[in-house]
């Protein structure tokens, strides 16, 4: 009994992608290149405002860490 198989395609290909990375890794199609630029500019502005004005309002919170958390919220909450 012989088999005549041509090609290199796999019969079964399994791939496991966690739902979080599948959603956030792709992004939304409506966010074009210019919108990306404005989102990045907004993130820079949020980080700047947090680091400049948070120590004046509440000196007990570390401003750089709060700024990073705020930028993550903007990135994954709005942009992605």
ZIRAWO-V23481 format. One record per backbone hydrogen bond with DSSP energy under -0.5 kcal/mol. NH is the residue of the N-H (numbers start at 1). CO is the residue of the C=O. If there is no record, write none. Layout:
nh->NH co->CO
nh->NH co->CO
//
This chain:
nh->5 co->3
nh->6 co->4
nh->17 co->15
nh->22 co->18
nh->23 co->19
nh->24 co->20
nh->25 co->21
nh->26 co->22
nh->26 co->23
nh->27 co->23
nh->28 co->79
nh->31 co->28
nh->32 co->30
nh->36 co->32
nh->37 co->33
nh->38 co->34
nh->39 co->35
nh->40 co->36
nh->41 co->37
nh->42 co->38
nh->43 co->39
nh->44 co->40
nh->45 co->41
nh->46 co->42
nh->47 co->43
nh->48 co->44
nh->49 co->45
nh->50 co->46
nh->51 co->47
nh->52 co->48
nh->53 co->49
nh->54 co->49
nh->54 co->50
nh->57 co->53
nh->58 co->54
nh->61 co->58
nh->63 co->61
nh->66 co->62
nh->67 co->63
nh->68 co->64
nh->69 co->65
nh->70 co->66
nh->71 co->67
nh->72 co->68
nh->73 co->69
nh->74 co->70
nh->75 co->71
nh->76 co->72
nh->77 co->73
nh->78 co->74
nh->79 co->74
nh->80 co->75
//
